[in-house]
Amino acid sequence: QGLKRIEGLQQRRINMKNEMENEDVTATTTLRLVDASGYIFRAYYSMPPLHRGDGMPIGAVMGFCNMLNRLLWDDLLIPEKDRLDSSKLPRLVLVFDSKDSSLFRKNLYPEYKANRQEVPMDLIPQFDLIR
């Protein structure tokens, strides 16, 4: 039964991808670019320290999901007639920093993030959970 569910989800993903490729995206379509890396840090510092039963920290994960849910919920509040027209539905793209992105910026500006503290140790494992 689990395999059938996975196959169904994969087929849904393929269908959605095909629909998006075939859509005529007009100027009325909203595209939201989310600085996902910035969201992770905002979420980390806005949430209390939360942990799973096995001790894994998840405060930033929960905050990140809450913030994305809020964005998506706001999109669902558009009038129903517009929700039925897929060309008017907003698109959401999460943009993550690459591991090497700061090297590029440091080459341009050596003082880039010079005053920034190290990433907290309990935040580091949460990046993989979010990605």
C-alpha positions as CSV (number, residue, x, y, z in Angstrom):
1,Q,0.0,0.0,0.0
2,G,2.9,2.3,0.8
3,L,4.4,1.7,-2.7
4,K,1.1,2.5,-4.4
5,R,0.9,5.8,-2.4
6,I,4.5,6.7,-3.5
7,E,3.7,5.8,-7.1
8,G,0.5,8.0,-6.9
9,L,2.5,10.9,-5.5
10,Q,5.1,10.6,-8.2
11,Q,2.4,10.5,-10.9
12,R,0.8,13.6,-9.4
13,R,4.2,15.4,-9.4
14,I,4.7,14.5,-13.1
15,N,1.2,15.7,-14.0
16,M,1.7,19.0,-12.2
17,K,5.0,19.5,-13.9
18,N,3.4,18.8,-17.3
19,E,0.6,21.2,-16.5
20,M,3.0,24.0,-15.5
21,E,5.1,23.5,-18.6
22,N,2.0,23.7,-20.8
23,E,0.5,26.7,-19.0
24,D,0.4,30.1,-20.5
25,V,1.7,32.1,-17.6
26,T,0.4,35.7,-18.0
27,A,1.3,39.0,-16.5
28,T,-1.4,38.5,-13.9
29,T,0.5,35.5,-12.4
30,T,2.2,36.4,-9.1
31,L,5.7,35.0,-8.6
32,R,7.0,35.1,-5.0
33,L,10.7,34.5,-4.5
34,V,11.4,33.6,-0.9
35,D,14.9,34.1,0.6
36,A,14.7,30.6,2.3
37,S,18.1,31.0,4.0
38,G,17.0,34.3,5.5
39,Y,13.7,32.6,6.6
40,I,15.7,29.9,8.4
41,F,17.6,32.4,10.4
42,R,14.5,34.5,11.2
43,A,12.7,31.3,12.2
44,Y,15.6,30.2,14.5
45,Y,15.8,33.4,16.4
46,S,12.0,33.8,16.7
47,M,11.3,30.4,18.1
48,P,12.0,28.9,21.6
49,P,14.5,26.0,21.6
50,L,12.3,23.0,20.5
51,H,13.5,19.4,20.2
52,R,12.2,16.1,18.9
53,G,12.0,13.1,21.2
54,D,15.5,12.0,20.0
55,G,17.0,15.3,21.0
56,M,17.2,16.7,17.4
57,P,16.6,20.5,17.5
58,I,13.6,21.6,15.4
59,G,12.7,25.1,16.4
60,A,13.9,26.7,13.2
61,V,12.1,23.9,11.2
62,M,8.8,24.7,12.9
63,G,9.2,28.4,12.5
64,F,10.2,28.1,8.8
65,C,7.1,25.9,8.2
66,N,4.9,28.3,10.0
67,M,6.1,31.3,7.9
68,L,5.7,29.3,4.7
69,N,2.2,28.2,5.7
70,R,1.3,31.9,6.3
71,L,2.5,32.8,2.8
72,L,0.5,29.9,1.3
73,W,-2.6,30.6,3.5
74,D,-2.6,34.3,2.3
75,D,-2.6,33.0,-1.3
76,L,-5.6,30.8,-0.5
77,L,-7.5,33.8,0.6
78,I,-7.8,35.1,-3.0
79,P,-11.3,35.0,-4.4
80,E,-12.6,31.5,-5.3
81,K,-13.2,32.5,-9.0
82,D,-9.5,33.4,-9.3
83,R,-8.4,30.1,-7.6
84,L,-10.2,28.2,-10.3
85,D,-8.2,30.0,-13.0
86,S,-4.7,28.5,-12.7
87,S,-3.1,31.4,-14.6
88,K,-4.0,33.7,-11.6
89,L,-2.6,31.4,-8.9
90,P,0.6,32.7,-7.4
91,R,3.8,30.8,-7.8
92,L,6.2,30.3,-4.9
93,V,9.9,29.7,-5.3
94,L,12.3,29.0,-2.4
95,V,15.8,30.3,-3.0
96,F,18.5,28.8,-0.8
97,D,22.1,30.2,-0.5
98,S,24.7,27.8,-1.9
99,K,27.5,26.6,0.3
100,D,30.0,28.6,-1.8
101,S,27.9,31.8,-2.2
102,S,29.8,33.7,0.5
103,L,33.1,33.1,-1.3
104,F,31.8,35.0,-4.3
105,R,30.7,37.9,-2.1
106,K,33.9,37.9,0.0
107,N,35.9,38.2,-3.2
108,L,33.9,41.3,-4.2
109,Y,33.9,42.7,-0.7
110,P,36.3,41.3,1.9
111,E,34.3,42.8,4.8
112,Y,31.2,40.8,3.8
113,K,29.5,39.5,7.0
114,A,32.7,40.3,8.9
115,N,30.7,41.1,12.1
116,R,28.4,38.1,11.8
117,Q,28.6,35.5,14.5
118,E,29.1,31.8,13.7
119,V,26.0,29.8,12.9
120,P,24.7,28.3,16.1
121,M,25.5,24.6,16.5
122,D,21.9,23.6,17.1
123,L,20.8,25.3,13.9
124,I,23.3,23.5,11.6
125,P,21.4,20.1,11.5
126,Q,18.1,21.9,10.9
127,F,19.3,23.1,7.4
128,D,19.1,19.6,6.0
129,L,15.7,19.0,7.6
130,I,14.3,22.1,5.9
131,R,16.0,21.6,2.5
